[in-house]
Amino acid sequence: MAMSTETQESKAAEWLKRLREADAADETLVEYTRRLGLKVGEAYRWKRHLRRTGQWPVSGASLTGKKSLVRSKPRFARVRIAEQSEAMSLSVRLQVQLLNGRRAEMTITDEGQLSRVLSVLEQPL
C-alpha cells in the first residue's frame, strides 16, 4: 500500500532528523538504529530516498565534514578516441653506431623508420 504524500513527507523529515543525529553523534547508521531499536533496513531505505531527492549528501563526506565509509557508485564518462595527427606525433633524434663501424644520425618520426635504417646499415658493402 502506497503512503500518502503527507505521510511520506513527515516520515522523510523524521528520518532526515535521525540521520543528522546519527551523523552528529559520530555513530554508524547501524549503531544508531540498533541503539534506538529501529530497523536498520528501513534506515538505509530512507537514506537512499533522501539522497535521491537531494536532501542528504551523496558523496562520501558526512554532514559534519568527516569522511564516512560509504562509497559512491562508479561513474563512467563517454570518451572518443581520436586519430593521432601528424602535428601531434613525436620525433626522436638518434645516433646509432653498429659493431661493423657504420654510424648514422637520424630523426625518427614513426616506429618503422628505425628498423628500415638498421637493415640498410647492416647490409654488406
N, C-alpha and C positions, 0 to 999 in steps of 0.2 A: 504494500500500500504506500503510495507516494505521500510525502509530507507536504503540508500547505506551505506556501511561500513564507507566511508569517512565522510558522513553527521552525522552518529551516533557517530563517534569518536569526531567530532567537537562539537556536542551537549553535549556529555558526558563531555568534557573539560570545556565547558561553564557552565554546571550545577555543576561540581566539584568546579569551581571558586565561583559560587553563594553560594554553601553550606558552603564553607570556610568563605566567607564574613559574612554570617548569624551567623556562629559559633563565629567568631571574634567579631561581634557586640553584642554578648550575647543576641540574639533575638531568639525566636522560629521560626521554619520554616514558620509557618502560618503568624506571624507578618512580617517577612522579605518579603515573597512573596506578601502579601497584600500591603505593603508599596511601592513595586516596580510595582504593577499592574500585577503580574504574576499569573498563575493558580496554586492554591495550590495542586490540584491533580497531576498535571504534575511534580511539585517539589518532591512530595513523590514517584512518579513512578521512577524518575531519582535517587533519594536517594537509593531506593531499588535496582535499577540496578547497581549503583556504589558499593553498599555493596556486591552484588553477584559477581561482577568482582574484588573485593578486593581493590577497590580504595577509599573506605570510611569505617571507623571503624564500626564493627558490635556490639561491646559492648555498654553499657550504657554511657560510657565516651565519651565526645566530643573531638575534636582535641585540644582544649585549656586546657584539663585536668579537666574541670568542669563536674559535674555529670548532665546528661540530664534526661529527664523524659521518655525516650524511654527504654522499657524493651525488652530484647531478648526473643525469644520463649523458652518455657521449653524444656529441652532435657532429654532424657531417656537413661539409660545405661542398658544393658543386665546383669542380675545377675544370679548366680547359687546358690541355697541353698543346702549346703552340710549336710550330716548326721553328727550329733554330735558324735565324737568318745569318747570312754571311757577315753582316756588320757585327753580330754578337760573337762570332767564332773567335777563338783564341789562337794566337800563333806562338810558337816556341822556337827560340833561337838555339841551335845545337852546333857543337863542334865534335866531330867524330874522327878518331884515329884508329884504323884497323891494324891488326898484327902484321899484315903484309906491307905496312908503311904508308898506305894511302890515307889521305886525310880529306875531310870535307867540312865546310861550314855551310849551314843552311838554316832557313826559317821554314818551319813545318806548320802548315795550316790545317792538315787533315791527317788522320791516323794511317792512311795507306801510303802517304808520301815517304815515310821513313823506310818502310820495307822495300819500296822501289829503289830508293837511293842506295841502300845497303846491298841490294842484289847487283846493282851496276858496279859498285866499288869492289865487290868480291870477285868479279869476273877476271880471268887471267888477261894479261897484256897481250 
